[in-house]
Amino acid sequence: MQMPTPIRAPTWVSRRRHFEQKLWDLDKCRDINQLKQMQAIVYKSNLQQDPFIAPKLITAFSLCRQMGSALKVFSQVPDPNVHLHNALIRAHIHNFNPSQAFATFFYMQCAGIFPDNFTFSFLLKGCSGKCWLSVVSMIHTHVVKWGFEDDIYVPNSLIDAYSKCGVVGVRAAGQLFRGMKERDVVSWNSMISALLKVGDLSEARKLFDEMPQRDRVSWNTMLDGYTKTGEMIVAFELFKKMPLRDVVSWSTMVSGYCKVGDLEMARMLFDKMPSKNLVSWTIMVSGYAEKGLVKEAIGLYMRMEEAGLKLDVAAIVSILAACAESGMLSLGKRVHDSVERSTYRCSTLVSNALIDMYAKCGCLHKAYNVFNGLKKRDLVSWNAMIHGLAMHGRGKKALELFFKMKQEGFAPDKVTLVGILCACNHTGLVDEGIIYFYSMEKDYGVIPEIEHYGCLIDLLGRGGYIKEAFDLARKMPLEPNVKIWGSLLGACRMHKAVELADDVLNLLVKLEPTNAGKLSALSNIYAVAGDWNNVANIRLMMKSIGRPKQSGASLLALNDEYHEFTVMDKSHVKSDKIYHMIDGLSQHLKLLRPVPMGFCDE
């Protein structure tokens, strides 16, 4: 018996369906080559002016960061409607060009095209920061004028935009929220998030308790608010009450306990998580790394790799930042090895994190290797390398790199100039530091901030210009902080300036009345000057404060293990042998000349 031939759809039907499906998903395309092929077919089919297809083409080109092509598509439509204008406004916002988005909005009004609810929502996404408050208020006025205040989507967008404009913006968001005829869960969540952004935790909790209906975002937002302020007891109580916990809830709690230093509780929750993602693992590994727990950090990192989780850029940068903070070079090297085996080896963001990590861990030659191997450097790359050289006393090398950076067309920012002033400070280049400081605004358009003043005051103090440093601290347009007065006190001790030390201490006591450490520094100054009466008086004051100075601690890394030591510490099991070795080394060190620091072995 002969089997009938199966019926097949005509080829032209299949191709047409395929083409229609591609057109439907056109606004999701992120492959520029594929997009250009689709555009060619659109032009061949004479569909470039289609009101359905043209906005999708604009959106697709904006996703590929091809705004020139997006504008060309827009210009080829003779009578663009509001939908097409909205697509272009959204494209400009997506490409971080809000000024052009508003220009399109004004052009649209001049052309007699009325905005719709999406127009205002797209514009509001481009408003972020205190300077945008007046613009958000202007959009709010337009919303009322066009009658969109009852469209729940628009006031929700307004609340979100107001919340990004600081305390005054949050107040405006609160007035809008209270005046809304109808609120959905997004309205409540946006208002709670706004209050948390300005630190009003109690009002946010009050609103949370009043909510008629909560979703996971509501619970997670409130949970995040408590963990960020370190209120882990309240956070844990809220966590227990949650009807449904997702990976975000668990990760938030793990992150909160890591931040307050309770790594045992963080690990317990981490181990109990029903499901973990890359973020969860990264939080726990970074938590161990920040606290210098080498074995735990490396062990968990190895488990993460064994689980088949591939690091993304965010995870790599987070772990490397934690390694840089604690000086955990061993884990940093492991991450670097993983990067070399991955597709992120050419990423500027990852390379910058590696430069920062190696520089802060003292391995300047490795930092330089990564820096020199970068195909595309940005300002962060130069800043990381300059700061690394500066902090390890390689001031002249940092200045050489600064000149090279300018030759390659990079304009320094405030971070660069902090690094340059630190380089002058650590190398004792007083005259150069003064010149750089007073040329900041004139040559680079950077207004000096508290960090820049702090660097110059410290530089002057160390260089023996204590009176000048003190006068600068008095006359600076910003209020001097504890670090500035502390550095001046250190300079007074170095140069035995007893009278100025008294004045500095009086100012410090006002800022930190319970800090006995500053009194201890003044006591040492009097002792060097031989003023034993004042030494006794200061010691009595320290006792009356009742808060002893916390001893400084040093960390020594040996065989992937950190050993902590304080002054005259004998808690280590081999302390006798250690002090015997130190006594012997001190005799040899007296015979050796100083050598440049900043490099380490493999």
PEGIZI-V685156 format. One record per pair of residues at least 12 apart in sequence whose ideal C-beta (glycine too) atoms are under 7 Angstrom apart, sorted by sequence separation. I is the first residue (numbers start at 0). J is the second residue. D is the distance in Angstrom with one decimal. If there is no record, write none. Layout:
I|J|D  I|J|D
This chain:
25|37|6.2  57|69|4.6  60|72|6.8  88|100|4.7  91|103|6.6  123|135|6.8  191|203|4.9  194|206|6.8  222|234|5.9  225|237|6.5  253|265|5.0  256|268|6.8  284|296|5.7  287|299|6.4  319|331|6.1  354|366|4.9  357|369|6.7  385|397|5.0  388|400|6.6  420|432|5.7  423|435|6.7  439|451|6.8  456|468|4.7  459|471|6.9  488|500|6.2  491|503|6.2  522|534|5.4  525|537|6.6  552|564|6.7  504|517|6.3  552|565|5.1  73|87|5.2  104|118|6.8  158|172|4.6  161|175|7.0  176|190|4.7  207|221|5.0  238|252|5.5  269|283|4.9  370|384|4.9  551|565|6.9  41|56|7.0  57|72|5.3  88|103|5.1  123|138|6.1  142|157|6.8  191|206|5.4  222|237|5.7  253|268|5.3  284|299|5.2  319|334|5.8  354|369|5.1  385|400|5.5  420|435|6.2  436|451|6.4  456|471|5.7  472|487|6.4  488|503|4.9  522|537|4.1  550|565|4.2  551|566|7.0  21|37|6.0  56|72|4.7  57|73|6.0  87|103|5.2  88|104|6.1  122|138|5.9  190|206|6.1  191|207|5.7  221|237|6.3  222|238|6.3  252|268|5.4  253|269|5.1  283|299|5.9  284|300|5.2  318|334|5.5  353|369|4.8  354|370|5.4  384|400|6.1  385|401|6.1  419|435|5.4  420|436|6.4  455|471|6.8  456|472|5.5  487|503|5.0  488|504|6.7  521|537|5.7  522|538|6.3  550|566|5.2  158|175|6.1  204|221|6.8  266|283|6.8  504|521|5.1  38|56|6.4  69|87|6.9  104|122|6.1  139|157|5.8  157|175|5.9  158|176|6.0  172|190|6.4  203|221|6.8  234|252|6.6  265|283|6.6  335|353|5.9  366|384|6.4  401|419|5.7  469|487|6.3  53|72|5.8  84|103|6.1  119|138|5.7  187|206|6.8  249|268|6.4  284|303|6.6  315|334|6.2  350|369|5.5  381|400|7.0  416|435|6.8  436|455|4.7  468|487|6.0  484|503|5.5  488|507|6.7  518|537|5.4  69|90|5.1  101|122|6.8  154|175|6.1  172|193|5.0  203|224|5.9  234|255|5.7  265|286|5.8  366|387|5.3  397|418|6.6  398|419|6.9  500|521|5.7  18|40|6.9  100|122|6.2  119|141|6.7  397|419|6.9  468|490|6.5  484|506|5.4  485|507|7.0  518|540|5.7  519|541|6.6  53|76|5.4  84|107|4.5  119|142|5.5  187|210|5.0  218|241|5.0  249|272|4.6  280|303|4.5  315|338|6.3  350|373|5.2  381|404|4.5  416|439|5.6  432|455|6.2  452|475|5.0  484|507|4.8  518|541|4.9  66|90|6.6  169|193|4.9  200|224|5.6  231|255|5.5  262|286|5.9  363|387|6.0  398|422|6.0  500|524|5.0  34|59|5.3  100|125|5.4  135|160|4.8  154|179|5.7  169|194|6.5  195|220|6.9  226|251|5.5  231|256|6.2  257|282|6.3  262|287|6.7  331|356|4.6  358|383|6.3  363|388|6.8  397|422|3.8  452|477|6.5  465|490|5.3  34|60|6.9  135|161|5.8  222|248|6.2  226|252|6.8  253|279|6.5  347|373|6.6  354|380|6.5  358|384|6.8  432|458|4.6  460|486|6.0  465|491|6.4  481|507|6.8  515|541|4.7  48|75|6.8  162|189|6.8  169|196|7.0  310|337|6.2  416|443|6.9  456|483|5.5  460|487|5.5  497|524|6.0  47|75|5.7  48|76|5.2  54|82|5.7  58|86|5.7  66|94|5.4  84|112|6.3  97|125|3.4  119|147|6.4  158|186|6.7  169|197|5.0  184|212|5.7  188|216|5.1  192|220|5.4  200|228|6.1  215|243|6.3  219|247|5.1  223|251|5.3  226|254|6.4  231|259|5.7  246|274|5.8  250|278|5.5  254|282|4.8  262|290|6.3  280|308|6.1  315|343|6.4  347|375|5.5  351|379|4.8  355|383|4.5  358|386|6.8  359|387|6.9  363|391|6.1  381|409|6.0  394|422|3.9  449|477|5.2  492|520|6.0  497|525|6.8  26|55|4.1  34|63|6.2  54|83|5.4  57|86|4.4  61|90|3.4  92|121|5.9  135|164|6.1  188|217|5.5  191|220|5.6  195|224|4.1  219|248|5.7  222|251|5.1  226|255|2.9  229|258|6.7  250|279|4.8  253|282|5.3  257|286|3.2  331|360|6.4  345|374|6.5  351|380|5.3  354|383|4.3  358|387|2.5  389|418|5.1  394|423|6.1  416|445|5.8  429|458|5.9  453|482|5.8  457|486|4.2  461|490|6.0  465|494|5.8  481|510|5.2  488|517|6.3  515|544|4.9  519|548|5.0  22|52|6.1  25|55|4.1  50|80|6.2  53|83|5.9  57|87|5.8  64|94|6.4  88|118|6.6  151|181|5.9  155|185|5.1  159|189|5.1  162|192|6.4  184|214|5.3  187|217|6.8  191|221|6.6  215|245|5.9  218|248|6.8  229|259|5.2  246|276|5.4  249|279|6.8  253|283|6.1  260|290|6.8  262|292|7.0  288|318|6.3  300|330|6.3  347|377|5.7  350|380|6.9  354|384|5.8  361|391|6.6  363|393|7.0  385|415|6.4  424|454|5.7  429|459|6.9  453|483|5.0  456|486|6.3  460|490|2.8  469|499|5.8  481|511|5.8  25|56|6.5  28|59|4.7  58|89|7.0  81|112|5.4  114|145|6.4  116|147|5.0  149|180|6.3  155|186|5.5  158|189|4.4  162|193|3.3  166|197|5.1  277|308|5.4  296|327|6.6  310|341|7.0  312|343|6.1  378|409|5.6  390|421|6.6  394|425|5.4  395|426|6.3  420|451|6.1  449|480|6.2  452|483|6.8  456|487|6.5  463|494|5.7  465|496|5.0  489|520|7.0  492|523|6.0  497|528|5.1  513|544|5.9  515|546|5.2  26|58|4.0  31|63|4.6  50|82|6.5  54|86|3.7  58|90|6.5  61|93|5.0  80|112|6.9  81|113|6.7  85|117|5.0  89|121|4.5  92|124|5.2  120|152|6.2  132|164|4.1  151|183|5.7  158|190|5.9  161|193|7.0  188|220|6.0  219|251|6.4  250|282|5.9  285|317|5.2  289|321|4.5  297|329|6.5  316|348|6.3  320|352|6.5  323|355|5.3  328|360|4.3  351|383|5.6  382|414|4.9  386|418|4.3  389|421|4.2  394|426|2.8  411|443|5.3  413|445|5.1  461|493|6.9  485|517|6.9  488|520|5.3  492|524|4.7  495|527|5.8  515|547|6.1  516|548|4.1  26|59|5.4  29|62|5.3  50|83|7.0  57|90|5.5  61|94|5.9  81|114|6.6  85|118|5.5  88|121|4.8  92|125|4.3  120|153|6.1  123|156|4.5  131|164|5.9  135|168|7.0  184|217|6.8  246|279|6.4  281|314|4.3  285|318|5.4  288|321|3.7  297|330|5.5  300|333|6.3  316|349|6.7  319|352|4.1  323|356|4.3  326|359|6.8  347|380|6.7  354|387|7.0  382|415|5.3  385|418|4.1  389|422|3.8  392|425|4.9  410|443|6.6  412|445|6.5  417|450|5.0  421|454|5.8  424|457|5.7  429|462|4.1  453|486|6.8  491|524|6.0  495|528|5.8  497|530|6.9  513|546|5.4  515|548|5.2  25|59|5.5  29|63|6.1  31|65|6.5  81|115|5.5  88|122|6.4  116|150|4.8  119|153|5.6  123|157|6.4  126|160|4.7  155|189|5.8  162|196|5.7  277|311|6.4  284|318|5.6  288|322|5.3  291|325|4.4  293|327|6.0  296|330|5.2  312|346|6.1  315|349|5.3  319|353|6.3  322|356|5.1  326|360|5.2  328|362|6.7  378|412|6.3  381|415|6.9  385|419|6.8  388|422|6.7  392|426|6.6  394|428|6.1  417|451|6.3  420|454|3.6  424|458|4.4  465|499|5.9  128|163|6.4  129|164|5.5  132|167|6.2  158|193|6.4  289|324|5.4  290|325|6.8  413|448|6.2  416|451|6.3  420|455|6.2  423|458|6.0  427|462|6.5  85|121|6.0  116|152|6.0  120|156|4.3  127|163|4.5  128|164|6.8  129|165|4.4  132|168|5.4  281|317|5.2  285|321|4.0  289|325|5.5  291|327|6.3  293|329|6.0  297|333|6.6  312|348|5.6  316|352|4.5  323|359|4.2  382|418|6.1  389|425|5.9  81|118|6.8  116|153|5.1  119|156|6.9  123|160|4.1  126|163|6.9  277|314|5.5  281|318|6.3  288|325|5.8  293|330|6.8  312|349|6.0  315|352|6.6  319|356|4.5  323|360|6.9  417|454|6.3  424|461|6.8  420|458|6.9  288|327|5.1  288|330|5.7  392|596|5.7  393|597|5.5  391|596|5.6  392|597|6.5  391|597|3.3  326|554|6.9  328|556|6.9  329|559|5.2  363|597|4.5  364|598|5.5  363|598|5.5  361|597|6.4  362|599|4.7  361|599|5.0  297|559|6.5  291|554|6.2  294|559|6.3  293|559|4.9  294|560|6.6  293|560|6.0  293|561|5.8  291|561|4.8
